[in-house]
Amino acid sequence: MKTVDIELIGLGDRGMTALRLLLQLARRLPIRITSLRDTDPQRVGAAEALLQKSATAINICGHDATLSGQSVPLTYICTDWTSHAALAIEAMHKGRHAAVEVPAALTLDELHALVQTSDATHRHCMMLENCCYDPDILSAIARIRDGEIGDIVHAEGTYYHTLGDRWTTWRLEMNRRQRGDLYPTHELAPICMALAPDRMQTLVSMDSSAATGPATYAKHTGQAAPDFRNGDHTVTLIRTEQGRTILLRHDVLTALPYQRLFHVVGTRGVITVNDDGSKSHDSLTQAMNESIITALANDRMPDFTIRDTAPWCAVTPLSSLSIERGFAPVAFPQF
């Protein structure tokens, strides 16, 4: 097994959690943290202090660490959404594999650029979609693939997660500027795993009025937002090449309780898994991290490449396009 040398970019809440989990993995996997990057020097200092406290001898810290020929360079990106694609592309051009937080990109052009860069550089770009590693979801998918509910005809996914004080203003800013399903992959990725090797073909989205958004924005930023665009509730209907339908629901503004729903309907039954917020997502993230590190250290393909995840991320720009065109159907691009 080769050593995986990790450059961690973005040291906010998500990045510090990632660092803590990676340090835990380093006790039994060949991991080295070789670089820490953030625009805030205080965050870098806090991360370096955490790194120095680690008792794991294999970890080293240095912004210009020398990579050995027996190492696999990986850039692990935990910044805000707007910089994900650019940083992943930068990493691949530098000869590194890229593991990028959700969503990997925000536009179709960025998604095509990620695919093309991965092809040109022969480097993996992996989106850090930890919900694909939910053990209840994986068990349900195994049952579906074993034919327990017959042929799949329909699936539904829900993402309800009210934006609260723990969210920084950039998340609200994204909702102020754009309509559509801005965060579809937590519920959609497991559905696509269950439906594979089918392909999403056509999408139609519709949203409610932006009734709650302006007040929420004013509460957390102190500024009025009469131009707040994203509706309180967005629904997206997708049809696949094999004639299945997928219904997605997105709501991060109303007081609906947290829900991440996986619901698959077959010709002989139904399988449903519902995360009500009580599950630890750290355990899902750690299972995902272990899978990525083990694959890279053993020269194996990761579970998902950018060709798998690009269609999942494409729902965001496509849903916006559908709404802007008067809730019209739009086609998925081929990645």
Secondary structure, DSSP 8 states (H G I E B T S, - for coil): --EEEEEEE--SHHHHHHHHHHHHHTTTS-EEEEEEE-S-HHHHHHHHHHHHH---TT----TT----TTEEEEEEE-S-GGGHHHHHHHHHHTT-EEEE-S-S-SSHHHHHHHHHHHHHHT--EEE--GGGG-HHHHHHHHHHHTTTT-SEEEEEEEEE----TTS-HHHHHHHHH--S-S--HHHHHHHHHHHTT--EEEEEEEE---SSHHHHHHHHHSS--TT--S-S-EEEEEEETTS-EEEEEEESSS----EEEEEEEETTEEEEEEE-S-S-HHHHHHHHHHHHHHHHHTT---S--HHHHHHHHHHHHHHHHHHHTTS--EE----
